[in-house]
Amino acid sequence: MKDTRLLSSPPAEPVFGHLRLFTRAPLEFLDTCAREQGDIVRLRFLHRTVYLLNHPRDVEQVLIADHRKSDKTSQAGVIGLTFGRGVFTSRGAAWRQQRRALAPAWSRGAVRRLSAGIVEETTSVMSGWRDGITIELCREMSRLSLRIIGRSLFGFPCDAELRAIKSAGEIVFERFRQEFPVYQSPVYLLPHWIPVAPNVRLRRAIHELRRLCQDLLTRARERRADDRDAPDSMLGSIVASAHAEVPGESIDQLVTLLLTGQDTVAAALAWTGWFLASQPEVRTRLEDEARNVGDRLEPDRLPWARCVVLESLRLRPPAWGMNRQFTDETVLASGLRLHRGAVVAASQWVIHRDARFFADPLSFRPERWMDGSLDRLPAGTYFPFGAGPRMCLGRHFALQELVLILATLARRFRLNLMAPVDAAPRLSITMHPRGPIPVQLESLDQRVRWYRAPTPATMAERFDALRWARGGGSDA
């Protein structure tokens, strides 16, 4: 058995250990650890020791084979305040009960019924687009993903409420960034109930989130449209998963599914759109496939679109890291013995880019998935939605949504970068592009090509476009 004290570990600072090194550039630090220290790296964050797992065999053992010996680490702070006792934060028996109740509505067969709604919402958003105009990709994909998750859950127009939920959610995610992985200001060290300005803003946002979700849940149950309160519907599963003796648990679930479902897909769409705008050959093949399948857009008939999504999730996984805390002593396949209470972590960002498992790992190559390679990979090699019993509940819905959105877009518009964009990652609960990604729309529908919005002509317009491309933002 390996002694944990003899594990490789990068040089650490007194007191802080590796905390400040990780904080300065998290992804680069993790990459360096994997490249220079090996498959298991011992790290120290203040007083807490964390074992970083960089080999799929150990990840697979922790998440699948020995999943009963570990659980998610405690979700306190902003995450706990926001998601309460929802399925994202629950542990143990409470989580298992929630998962069983929610699972039927999120199965592959159940989400197939939502395909038409995904295509309709995408088409509706595109109806406001015109040939030659410039859109900010992250903003538009966020707006689209919010409309789709809202329609899938409720089945009635609620755009105003969803926009308010998105605004409140942005306050929560920004606060999480201010506290992760260390507090960016001493004020964030104060307990959340102390009424300093950042805490007041956070608690108001959470209160607004819960009020809006309660209103939507009440409206949906009153309407009972399309039997949406049935246990096999998304909304019905939320109600069924809540413990009667736990007040507000249905709201916890709704907040969890709305925020995490929307945020993850929005990030994946932004990254995929950026890849496509940068890869003309990949984009042209997607356009051909979307055009040739005819009127029936179904995920099974769009293999290239699926490969594009899988490759985007490999290189830019919105869920970029995970951790587990052992509730029982265990021995990893590598021979390392871990005691009860030990914490391990693994990063999709690192393992998805390991040259031992992926040829030319830093290149965007969707064709690597065309021969069924995904089915032959060990579970811990490619896990954008996690693995094992706690694998993302909405993975089937997310993959279907991403494939159908890409195909629907590819039938009508081509995304062209206004200027080269180095979309560096910004880390929070999920991984988003750090700055805006302005793209110019090129219509592929010959019936509307006669109209073309004016391109930036004046010096001021050109300056704005350049500032946008360089991350300066826009007032729009």
PADO-663927 format. One record per residue (C-alpha): residue in three letters; x, y, z. Coordinates in steps of 0.001 Angstrom, whole numbers, padded with zeros to 6 digits, always signed. Example, Ala and Ser with C-alpha at 12.3 -4.5 7.8 and 13.67 -1.06 7.14 Angstrom:
% PADO-663927
ala+012300-004500+007800;ser+013670-001060+007140;
% end
This chain:
% PADO-663927
met+000000+000000+000000;lys+001178+003491-000771;asp+001712+005927+002063;thr-000119+009193+001363;arg+002804+011071+002915;leu+005073+009846+000111;leu+002866+011087-002699;ser+004194+013655-005119;ser+003303+017238-004229;pro+004266+020570-005848;pro+006130+023146-003733;ala+003784+024796-001244;glu+003730+028101+000623;pro+003744+028323+004428;val+000253+028469+005924;phe-001545+028757+002570;gly-000148+025569+001083;his-001245+025462-002573;leu-004241+027731-002128;arg-002808+030919-003602;leu-001092+029035-006422;phe-004426+027495-007367;thr-006274+030802-007002;arg-004019+032706-009400;ala-004668+030341-012334;pro-006743+027282-011365;leu-006762+025427-014684;glu-003089+026058-015388;phe-002220+024879-011862;leu-004192+021648-012311;asp-002590+021039-015703;thr+000878+021534-014235;cys+000154+019168-011355;ala-000954+016415-013730;arg+001973+016945-016097;glu+004741+017227-013504;gln+003509+015329-010431;gly+001764+012247-011809;asp-001560+010447-011476;ile-002174+011222-007783;val-001067+014539-006339;arg-001263+015553-002689;leu-002364+019166-002290;arg-002932+021321+000780;phe-005391+024211+000963;leu-004772+025866+004348;his-005448+022984+006765;arg-007297+020725+004283;thr-005490+017994+002336;val-006956+017085-001062;tyr-005802+014258-003312;leu-006009+015185-006999;leu-006783+012149-009180;asn-005462+012377-012743;his-006042+008838-014018;pro-009409+007470-015216;arg-009060+004206-013271;asp-009092+006063-009956;val-011894+008411-011028;glu-013993+005447-012162;gln-013405+003646-008879;val-014404+006642-006761;leu-017491+007611-008780;ile-018737+004151-009774;ala-017179+001036-008218;asp-016837+002420-004670;his-019487+005138-004851;arg-021081+003943-001585;lys-017865+004750+000283;ser-017916+008481-000553;asp-020262+011424-000974;lys-020134+015021-002147;thr-018413+017385+000220;ser-020675+019617+002297;gln-022316+022343+000216;ala-022332+025317+002547;gly-022130+029040+001851;val-023762+030529-001246;ile-024524+027137-002806;gly-026328+025875+000277;leu-028268+029116+000699;thr-029403+029113-002916;phe-030189+025479-003634;gly-031281+024499-000132;arg-032092+020789-000002;gly-032364+020279-003746;val-030908+017308-005590;phe-027660+019184-006342;thr-026788+019687-002680;ser-028513+016806-000873;arg-026564+013795+000316;gly-027202+010299+001619;ala-030727+008912+001964;ala-032380+012272+001212;trp-030573+012493-002118;arg-031418+008903-003049;gln-035126+009502-002436;gln-035087+012683-004525;arg-033152+011062-007346;arg-035576+008115-007597;ala-038540+010484-007804;leu-036942+012786-010379;ala-035316+010185-012639;pro-038333+008987-014726;ala-039101+012486-016051;trp-035473+013002-017126;ser-034931+009643-018841;arg-033950+009472-022512;gly-037439+008366-023514;ala-039227+011026-021490;val-037213+013972-022797;arg-037822+012898-026419;arg-041308+014354-026048;leu-039752+017785-025642;ser-037886+017805-028978;ala-040513+019814-030847;gly-040543+022498-028158;ile-036757+022860-028350;val-036883+023390-032112;glu-039826+025808-031843;glu-038141+027961-029201;thr-034907+028052-031190;thr-036810+029069-034306;ser-038651+031741-032333;val-035402+033273-031088;met-033955+033206-034622;ser-037014+035017-035941;gly-035545+038203-034497;trp-032205+037688-036254;arg-031322+039221-039634;asp-028591+038635-042174;gly-025556+040776-041409;ile-026383+041825-037855;thr-024004+041194-034965;ile-025102+039315-031856;glu-023242+038590-028642;leu-023125+034795-028575;cys-023066+034233-024804;arg-026057+036503-024209;glu-028159+035011-027008;met-027423+031408-026010;ser-028289+032214-022409;arg-031596+033731-023504;leu-032386+030705-025662;ser-031524+028085-023033;leu-033652+029927-020464;arg-036684+029906-022743;ile-036271+026191-023433;ile-035960+025080-019812;gly-038907+027328-018902;arg-041113+025866-021617;ser-040072+022307-020777;leu-040926+022753-017119;phe-044059+024889-017268;gly-045536+024782-020755;phe-046879+028343-020705;pro-045356+031749-021539;cys-043387+033131-018604;asp-040594+035145-020228;ala-040777+038021-017748;glu-040476+035687-014746;leu-037633+033756-016352;arg-035697+036951-017077;ala-036097+037974-013442;ile-034908+034530-012332;lys-031876+034860-014612;ser-031026+038281-013160;ala-031263+037003-009594;gly-029235+033935-010526;glu-026460+036101-011945;ile-026127+037829-008560;val-025783+034421-006888;phe-023179+033146-009377;glu-021194+036378-009131;arg-021132+036057-005336;phe-019903+032479-005702;arg-017053+033736-007898;gln-016169+036270-005203;glu-015852+033470-002649;phe-014206+030790-004825;pro-011692+029445-004186;val-010869+032105-001584;tyr-012675+035207-000390;gln-011847+038169-002636;ser-012576+040691+000120;pro-012644+040544+003935;val-016347+041458+003846;tyr-017123+038034+002390;leu-015703+036409+005516;leu-018700+037696+007459;pro-021636+035310+007976;his-024341+035767+005351;trp-026898+036962+007909;ile-024886+040083+008831;pro-026529+042982+006925;val-023552+044394+005039;ala-024275+045486+001453;pro-023059+042316-000383;asn-025005+040073+001996;val-028178+042151+001659;arg-027906+041973-002127;leu-027369+038204-002030;arg-030255+037504+000326;arg-032604+039717-001686;ala-031646+037822-004844;ile-032266+034449-003188;his-035585+035663-001783;glu-036615+036866-005242;leu-035576+033539-006775;arg-037729+031597-004363;arg-040700+033950-004703;leu-040648+033725-008482;cys-040317+029946-008430;gln-043179+029668-005951;asp-045397+031806-008203;leu-044547+029737-011272;leu-045117+026474-009444;thr-048505+027677-008201;arg-049557+028829-011679;ala-048425+025593-013278;arg-050271+023405-010791;glu-053433+025461-011164;arg-053368+025114-014934;arg-052419+021429-014972;ala-051738+021979-018674;asp-050959+018766-020555;asp-051147+016869-017273;arg-047892+018512-016177;asp-048446+017574-012550;ala-048203+013870-013428;pro-045226+012109-011784;asp-043585+011414-015171;ser-043547+015092-016182;met-040673+017375-015199;leu-042870+019509-012995;gly-044628+016498-011479;ser-041291+014886-010641;ile-040265+018003-008712;val-043407+017804-006596;ala-043028+014049-006101;ser-039385+014361-005017;ala-040126+016732-002123;his-040526+015442+001411;ala-043881+016496+002797;glu-042307+017267+006164;val-039673+019592+004653;pro-041217+023000+003837;gly-040045+024548+000582;glu-038278+021489-000825;ser-040213+021700-004105;ile-038932+025266-004457;asp-035379+024062-003716;gln-035690+021581-006572;leu-037147+024128-008969;val-034431+026699-008213;thr-031801+023971-008675;leu-033122+022709-011998;leu-033789+026158-013442;leu-030400+027644-012570;thr-028136+024652-013143;gly-030024+023444-016226;gln-029979+026823-017885;asp-026456+027830-016906;thr-024778+024602-018013;val-026460+024503-021421;ala-025842+028218-022008;ala-022129+027719-021356;ala-021970+024661-023635;leu-023773+026517-026433;ala-021448+029506-026194;trp-018339+027325-026313;thr-019700+025225-029197;gly-020712+028301-031179;trp-017203+029703-030710;phe-015620+026464-031933;leu-017898+026382-034998;ala-017211+030005-035860;ser-013488+029189-035712;gln-013677+025924-037696;pro-015207+026481-041178;glu-014880+022829-042296;val-016642+021507-039201;arg-019333+024160-039584;thr-019957+023377-043268;arg-020370+019677-042533;leu-022896+020522-039810;glu-024843+022758-042195;asp-024947+019988-044816;glu-026194+017430-042306;ala-028896+019727-040927;arg-030112+020549-044426;asn-030121+016951-045667;val-032190+015356-042887;gly-035353+017015-044183;asp-038161+018291-041991;arg-037675+015802-039157;leu-034993+017063-036805;glu-034250+014221-034401;pro-031035+013643-032439;asp-030560+010126-033840;arg-030514+011515-037386;leu-027821+014101-036569;pro-024634+012112-035833;trp-022243+014909-036830;ala-024030+017452-034648;arg-023720+015016-031756;cys-019980+014601-032411;val-019552+018380-032430;val-021292+018599-029052;leu-019232+015748-027552;glu-015979+017328-028706;ser-016970+020739-027371;leu-017792+019173-024006;arg-014400+017470-024038;leu-012347+020630-024559;arg-014575+023093-022693;pro-016602+021122-020128;pro-018977+023487-018289;ala-018653+021168-015268;trp-014876+021376-014972;gly-014185+019663-011649;met-015659+017462-008918;asn-014814+016259-005421;arg-015783+013520-003021;gln-015244+012893+000678;phe-014824+009317+001831;thr-017199+008018+004472;asp-015254+004765+004797;glu-011638+003712+004370;thr-010803+002616+000834;val-007876+001505-001304;leu-007646+002911-004815;ala-006665+000788-007816;ser-003288+002524-007766;gly-002673+001084-004290;leu-003248+004291-002330;arg-005050+003778+000982;leu-007363+006642+001926;his-008772+007061+005413;arg-012314+007976+006354;gly-012809+011718+005811;ala-010211+012002+003039;val-011144+014328+000191;val-010342+013584-003451;ala-010830+015788-006507;ala-010670+015294-010256;ser-010920+017714-013156;gln-012658+017035-016454;trp-010535+019834-017895;val-007343+017878-017116;ile-008343+014308-017964;his-010214+015250-021154;arg-006926+016730-022457;asp-004643+013840-021535;ala-002632+012664-024560;arg-002614+009116-023179;phe-006326+008823-023933;phe-006994+011357-026709;ala-004877+011774-029831;asp-003979+015393-030573;pro-005814+016316-027352;leu-005802+020108-027702;ser-007338+020141-031197;phe-011066+020390-031883;arg-011711+017195-033836;pro-015350+016021-033749;glu-014530+013138-036107;arg-012822+011333-033221;trp-016316+010376-032000;met-017739+009096-035304;asp-016475+005521-034867;gly-018121+004958-031474;ser-014973+005724-029450;leu-017054+007049-026571;asp-018467+003581-025915;arg-014969+002101-025615;leu-013556+004676-023218;pro-013355+003867-019494;ala-015986+005800-017563;gly-013411+008017-015878;thr-011847+009179-019161;tyr-014716+011280-020482;phe-017226+012520-017934;pro-018628+015964-018803;phe-021793+015098-016856;gly-020022+013206-014092;ala-020242+009437-013688;gly-021920+006869-011489;pro-025127+007302-009499;arg-024618+011066-009144;met-024186+011607-012880;cys-026060+014729-013971;leu-029804+014102-013877;gly-030414+016238-016973;arg-027703+014791-019219;his-030136+013260-021770;phe-032116+016481-021968;ala-028953+018585-022269;leu-027445+016492-025068;gln-030736+016436-026965;glu-031132+020180-026503;leu-027602+020972-027672;val-027838+018771-030774;leu-031235+020109-031835;ile-030277+023742-031253;leu-027102+023375-033338;ala-028966+021713-036199;thr-031761+024282-036141;leu-029288+027158-036171;ala-027199+025548-038914;arg-030203+025456-041233;arg-030731+029199-041115;phe-027584+031025-040070;arg-023831+030838-040126;leu-021898+032404-037238;asn-018852+034429-038314;leu-016413+035899-035812;met-016063+039669-036099;ala-012397+039297-035168;pro-010259+036513-033680;val-011496+035849-030143;asp-009336+034128-027541;ala-012182+032871-025367;ala-010378+032306-022092;pro-012374+030408-019439;arg-013978+032106-016461;leu-014588+029742-013566;ser-017597+029654-011286;ile-019912+026747-010570;thr-019569+026246-014328;met-016999+027353-016882;his-018032+030186-019224;pro-016098+032322-021708;arg-014501+035189-019820;gly-015537+037918-022240;pro-018144+038519-024930;ile-018052+036680-028262;pro-019491+038927-030984;val-020485+037064-034141;gln-021984+038312-037372;leu-024951+036387-038750;glu-024860+035166-042323;ser-028243+033937-043536;leu-028280+030547-045274;asp-031922+030889-046283;gln-032011+032135-049872;arg-035509+033518-049367;val-034190+036200-047008;arg-030741+036847-048451;trp-032112+039833-050343;tyr-032165+041734-047053;arg-028875+042403-045316;ala-028470+044615-042312;pro-025787+047264-042726;thr-022347+046283-041490;pro-020401+048693-039274;ala-019520+051567-041555;thr-018714+054561-039426;met-015525+054817-037410;ala-017550+054720-034185;glu-019312+051522-035237;arg-016031+049883-036190;phe-014523+050903-032870;asp-017466+049417-030981;ala-017139+046124-032870;leu-013409+045957-032157;arg-013910+046835-028462;trp-016539+044100-028223;ala-014249+041524-029803;arg-011463+042401-027371;gly-013691+041953-024356;gly-014638+045571-023785;gly-018294+044707-023648;ser-021342+046535-024868;asp-024011+048649-023322;ala-026731+046703-025133;
% end
